[in-house]
Amino acid sequence: MTDAPVDIGHARVLVVDDLPANLDVLIAAVEGAGFTVLVATSGADALAVARRESPDIILLDVAMPGMDGFETCRQLKADGMTTDIPVIFLTAEHDSERIVAGLGLGAVDYILKPFRKGEVIARLRTHLERRFLIQALAEKNIRLEEEIAQRRRLDNRLSTIAEKEAERWGVAGFIAESPMMGGILRDIGLMQNADRVSVLITGESGTGKELIARAIHSGSGRASAPFVAVNCSTIPLELAESLLFGHRAGSFTGAQQDQTGYFEMADGGTLFLDEIGTMPSVIQPKLLRVLEDGLIRPLGARHDRHVDVRILAATNAQRSAFREDLYFRLARYTVDVPPLRERREDIPLLAGHFLKLFAVEMGIGPPAFSAAAVAHLADYDFPGNVRELKNIVERALIESGGADIGAEHLRLTGQRSHTAASVEPGLTIDELPLNFAEAETMLIERAVARAGGNISKAARLLGIDRNKIYRKLPPA
C-alpha cells in the first residue's frame, strides 16, 4: 500500500473507564508510549469528549454503570462525527458470544482484563497505524479524484482548442483554386497521415510556409500535442544549443536554473523550424542526431533524453546552406510553395477573403473591390507574396473608410505588368541556337538562373518536370 512508515507519535487516545485504578494503569501505559491521553469516566462523558476532541482511537470499558460500553459504542458509530473512530473494548468477560456481539456494533478489537501493558500498546499501535494509513489513502484518493477531474476539464478545453485550431489552420482554411495549390493541398493530406515523416517546406518569404506546417500538424495524429514554432534566424549563436536542447543549472555562467529546450517543449508534437537555412553550422550535426535517433542532451546533463518530435522545416535558402546529410534527412518529403505571382488566379480569392476578415474585425459590412482595383492587383508581382497582399488589403480598407475599394486605395510598390515581366529585356528568338537540344539546354540554364538555383521553381517557369532539368544540367 505504501513503503513510507506511518507516523503515529501525535496520536490522541481516549481512555474510558469508571474505575480510577484502571484509569491510572491505562494512562501510565499510554502516556509512556508517547501518546496524548484524553479521559472519560462514563459512557455519556465519552460521547461528549469524542464529539468535542475527535480522538484517534478509544479504549472503552464494557462494564460501566448506566450506559455500558456496548451502548456507548453503538451511539458512537451512529454519530457521523465519531463513526470513523476505532473502538477497542476493555472487558473482564470471557463470554465469546457476548464479545462477538459487541464487535458487531463496530468495535475493531478487544483486550481482556487484567491489562498487560505490552499488549495494550501493541494493539493501540496496530489500529492507529491502520487508521492513519486509511486516512492517508483517503486523502490521496481525494487528491487523485480532484486531479482526474481537473485533467478531464483540461482535456475538454484542449479538445475544444484543438477543434478551433483545426478549423483555423486546417486545409479548409486555404483560399486557392490554382492547380499548383491543389497539388500542395494533396501533399498536406498525405503528410497528415504520415506523422513521423519530416517535411521540408520551401518557398519565398510570405508564401504561407508556416500555414502549411500548421495544417499538416492540425490534421495529424499529433494535433492534440504541442506545435512549437521557432524562427531560426532569431536564435543567437551562443544560445542556440541551450534554446534547442535545454540546459541544467550551473552548466554555464548565468544558468541559475534548469531550462527546457524547444525539443522537450514539443515532445509528442511538432517542432516547426522556420528559416532553417540560417541554422548555425555548428548546431546542424546535433540537429541531425535528433532526427536520426530522437535523442537530445541538455547542456550540463550527463545522460541523453529521448523525445518524440516531428520536424517540419521551412526555408527560402538554397540547398547549399545545409549539410548534405541534414538536407536529405529533413527533406524526406518536400513541399515547394509557389510565389503568388505564379498563381495569379488565387489573387482575387485571397483579396476577397482578407477584405471580409478585416471588415469583421473593424465591425463594418464587407465592401467590394472595383474592377480597376482587381485588375491592379492581378497585374502586380507581389514580391512580399500573400503577406504583402494581406497588408495591402488592410490598408486599402482603412483608406476607403469602409466604402468600396478602388485602384486609388491600393498602395502597390514596385508594380509591373506580369506580361511584360515574363519577357527578359534583350532576349530575342534569334539568340537561341537552331539546334533544338542546345536551345533547350540554354532555356533550362536561364530558367535555373532566374529561379536563383531553385530547380522546382525553374521547372514551373518552364512548364516541365523538374527531373528533366536534373537530366539536362551538367553534373556539379
Secondary structure, 3 states (H helix, E strand, C coil): CCCCCCCCCCCEEEEECCCHHHHHHHHHHHHHCCCEEEEECCHHHHHHHHHHHCCCEEEEECCCCCCCHHHHHHHHHHCCCCCCCCEEEEECCCCHHHHHHHHCCCCCEEEECCCCHHHHHHHHHHHHHHHHHHHHHHHHHHHHHHHHHHHHHHHHHHHHHHHHHHHHHCHHHCCCCCHHHHHHHHHHHHHHCCCCCCEEEECCCCCCHHHHHHHHHHCCCCCCCCEEEEEHHHCCHHHHHHHHHCECCCCCCCCCCCECCHHHHCCCCEEEEECHHHCCCCCHHHHHHHHHHCEECCECCCCCEECCCEEEEEECCCHHHCCHHHHHHHCCEEEECCCHHHCHHHHHHHHHHHHHHHHHHHCCCCCCECHHHHHHHHCCCCCCHHHHHHHHHHHHHHHHCCCCECHHHCCCCCCCCHHHHCCCCCCCHHHCCCCHHHHHHHHHHHHHHHCCCCHHHHHHHHCCCHHHHHHHCCCC
